[in-house]
């Protein structure tokens, strides 16, 4: 059974940092692309960042470039999202996802096959 379990969310002041983790299990993810998405209240889910497990190629949404960094730990089967210089508008539920299509580091949620349950990030201004 495939499981993606996010952790690391919480309440932080504007300008602060959080490091989200996504522990993956249940299949071999070495050929996958791992993505982070977020959904704020009354808004659609949006792409944040993604990384190809093999090779470490990354893709970022414009609004997080220079502030967020996505990385992975092959030994731990875990993907991370380091978030710095957080803003109130970063408040959302953050989701980890896995895509079985290794050739495209997609920004589209429809190309991702597995999803975690989400972790809440709240940034106070």
Secondary structure, 3 states (H helix, E strand, C coil): CCEEEEECCEEEECCCCEEEEEEEECCCCCCCEEEEEEECCCCCCEEEEEEECCCCCEEECHHHCCCEEEEEECCCCEEEEEECCCCHHHCEEEEEEEECCCCCCCCCHHHCCEECCCEEEEEEC
